Amino acid sequence: MMDYNVLWFILIGVLFTGFFFLEGFDYGVGMLMPFLTKQEAERSQILATIAPVWDGNEVWMITAGGAMFAAFPHVYATMFSSFYMALFLMLIALILRGAAFELRHCHESLVWQQGWDKAICFGSAVPAFLWGVAMTDLLVGLPIGQNMVYQGTFFDLLSPYSILGGLMTLCLFAFHGANFLALKLDNEPLCATVRRTGLRACLGAFILAVILIIAPITKGLLSFHSLEIVLFVLAAVLLLASALDLLHHREKRAFVATGGSIILLTAGFFLTMFPRLMVSSLNPDWSLTITNAASSEYTLSIMTVAALCLVLVVLIYQGWTYWTFRHRITIDTHHEY
């Protein structure tokens, strides 16, 4: 008989992997845009690279949250109460970001446009940072009581380790975004700036990733199995390979390598967590797992059929979107961003 608990753990892992791969590069584009150029035409060209896809990429986060609510309601309740303030800040940032995409072209004032450009940067950087904080907090554990209730405050989420995790995802997504821009822009002077900025972000992501993997092992906070270590090492190798490809103008290979690195890091994270979904730092027995936090088997069986159909539709739609808008963006491309 199929183990629906394991299946839904895998499905949630796949959804978050897709989200980090896709939303990662448009977070990166939004973060980098104000720092790459001051010319309005070039900023509009940069934003035009993600204009057709950014809102579709966010569907993966909504779908992952919905899947967690349906399959593991106790995790959903505990996680949203634990990260309440962080999620509120993320929501504010995403609202500003979405509004900026729609409003920046509504007025020709340079001050107006630059103000919304800052909102796009802020709305991209805050979620990129907070996702890293959340992932590292989940990995090392949170003060969760026996009744599945979070016992800490917002500031308990911001440990030195979790802040490093946030900075790592910030740099990683910035590098992913730089690779996407190098792939999509038809503007060599701007691409040269993108490559230089991206390589700096790659260096930061690599150093922070090494620290994040080694530090908890040396302090006894975490232990990784051989498969997880292999995944993390391969992710680091792909990150360096992507930097070399970007340096030598192999944009497609660079983007694929960065995406592969994100996929391997996310897979390593979920393998390290399994079968837990939230780790209790107060008592390991109080952790939320795929068994004690799951919905009934009947609910999971019904949801499995619906999920497989809907995920297939999302994949077909997004595949069509990326194929339709696969061409490079020129400086005179018609757009409203």
Secondary structure in CASP SS format (residue, H / E / C, confidence):
PFRMAT SS
TARGET T0000
AUTHOR 0000-0000-0000
METHOD secondary structure of the structure
MODEL  1
M C 1.00
M C 1.00
D C 1.00
Y H 1.00
N H 1.00
V H 1.00
L H 1.00
W H 1.00
F H 1.00
I H 1.00
L H 1.00
I H 1.00
G H 1.00
V H 1.00
L H 1.00
F H 1.00
T H 1.00
G H 1.00
F H 1.00
F H 1.00
F H 1.00
L H 1.00
E H 1.00
G H 1.00
F H 1.00
D H 1.00
Y H 1.00
G H 1.00
V H 1.00
G H 1.00
M H 1.00
L H 1.00
M H 1.00
P H 1.00
F H 1.00
L H 1.00
T C 1.00
K C 1.00
Q C 1.00
E H 1.00
A H 1.00
E H 1.00
R H 1.00
S H 1.00
Q H 1.00
I H 1.00
L H 1.00
A H 1.00
T C 1.00
I C 1.00
A C 1.00
P C 1.00
V C 1.00
W H 1.00
D H 1.00
G H 1.00
N H 1.00
E H 1.00
V H 1.00
W H 1.00
M H 1.00
I H 1.00
T H 1.00
A H 1.00
G H 1.00
G H 1.00
A H 1.00
M H 1.00
F H 1.00
A H 1.00
A H 1.00
F C 1.00
P H 1.00
H H 1.00
V H 1.00
Y H 1.00
A H 1.00
T H 1.00
M H 1.00
F H 1.00
S H 1.00
S H 1.00
F C 1.00
Y H 1.00
M H 1.00
A H 1.00
L H 1.00
F H 1.00
L H 1.00
M H 1.00
L H 1.00
I H 1.00
A H 1.00
L H 1.00
I H 1.00
L H 1.00
R H 1.00
G H 1.00
A H 1.00
A H 1.00
F H 1.00
E H 1.00
L H 1.00
R C 1.00
H C 1.00
C C 1.00
H C 1.00
E C 1.00
S C 1.00
L H 1.00
V H 1.00
W H 1.00
Q H 1.00
Q H 1.00
G H 1.00
W H 1.00
D H 1.00
K H 1.00
A H 1.00
I H 1.00
C H 1.00
F H 1.00
G H 1.00
S H 1.00
A H 1.00
V H 1.00
P H 1.00
A H 1.00
F H 1.00
L H 1.00
W H 1.00
G H 1.00
V H 1.00
A H 1.00
M H 1.00
T H 1.00
D H 1.00
L H 1.00
L H 1.00
V H 1.00
G C 1.00
L E 1.00
P C 1.00
I E 1.00
G C 1.00
Q C 1.00
N C 1.00
M C 1.00
V C 1.00
Y E 1.00
Q C 1.00
G C 1.00
T C 1.00
F H 1.00
F H 1.00
D H 1.00
L H 1.00
L C 1.00
S C 1.00
P H 1.00
Y H 1.00
S H 1.00
I H 1.00
L H 1.00
G H 1.00
G H 1.00
L H 1.00
M H 1.00
T H 1.00
L H 1.00
C H 1.00
L H 1.00
F H 1.00
A H 1.00
F H 1.00
H H 1.00
G H 1.00
A H 1.00
N H 1.00
F H 1.00
L H 1.00
A H 1.00
L H 1.00
K H 1.00
L E 1.00
D C 1.00
N C 1.00
E H 1.00
P H 1.00
L H 1.00
C H 1.00
A H 1.00
T H 1.00
V H 1.00
R H 1.00
R H 1.00
T H 1.00
G H 1.00
L H 1.00
R H 1.00
A H 1.00
C H 1.00
L H 1.00
G H 1.00
A H 1.00
F H 1.00
I H 1.00
L H 1.00
A H 1.00
V H 1.00
I H 1.00
L H 1.00
I H 1.00
I H 1.00
A H 1.00
P H 1.00
I H 1.00
T H 1.00
K C 1.00
G C 1.00
L C 1.00
L C 1.00
S C 1.00
F C 1.00
H C 1.00
S H 1.00
L H 1.00
E H 1.00
I H 1.00
V H 1.00
L H 1.00
F H 1.00
V H 1.00
L H 1.00
A H 1.00
A H 1.00
V H 1.00
L H 1.00
L H 1.00
L H 1.00
A H 1.00
S H 1.00
A H 1.00
L H 1.00
D H 1.00
L H 1.00
L H 1.00
H C 1.00
H C 1.00
R C 1.00
E H 1.00
K H 1.00
R H 1.00
A H 1.00
F H 1.00
V H 1.00
A H 1.00
T H 1.00
G H 1.00
G H 1.00
S H 1.00
I H 1.00
I H 1.00
L H 1.00
L H 1.00
T H 1.00
A H 1.00
G H 1.00
F H 1.00
F H 1.00
L H 1.00
T H 1.00
M H 1.00
F C 1.00
P C 1.00
R E 1.00
L E 1.00
M E 1.00
V C 1.00
S E 1.00
S C 1.00
L C 1.00
N C 1.00
P H 1.00
D H 1.00
W H 1.00
S C 1.00
L E 1.00
T E 1.00
I C 1.00
T C 1.00
N C 1.00
A C 1.00
A C 1.00
S C 1.00
S C 1.00
E H 1.00
Y H 1.00
T H 1.00
L H 1.00
S H 1.00
I H 1.00
M H 1.00
T H 1.00
V H 1.00
A H 1.00
A H 1.00
L H 1.00
C H 1.00
L H 1.00
V H 1.00
L H 1.00
V H 1.00
V H 1.00
L H 1.00
I H 1.00
Y H 1.00
Q H 1.00
G H 1.00
W H 1.00
T H 1.00
Y H 1.00
W H 1.00
T H 1.00
F C 1.00
R C 1.00
H C 1.00
R C 1.00
I E 1.00
T C 1.00
I C 1.00
D C 1.00
T C 1.00
H C 1.00
H C 1.00
E C 1.00
Y C 1.00
END
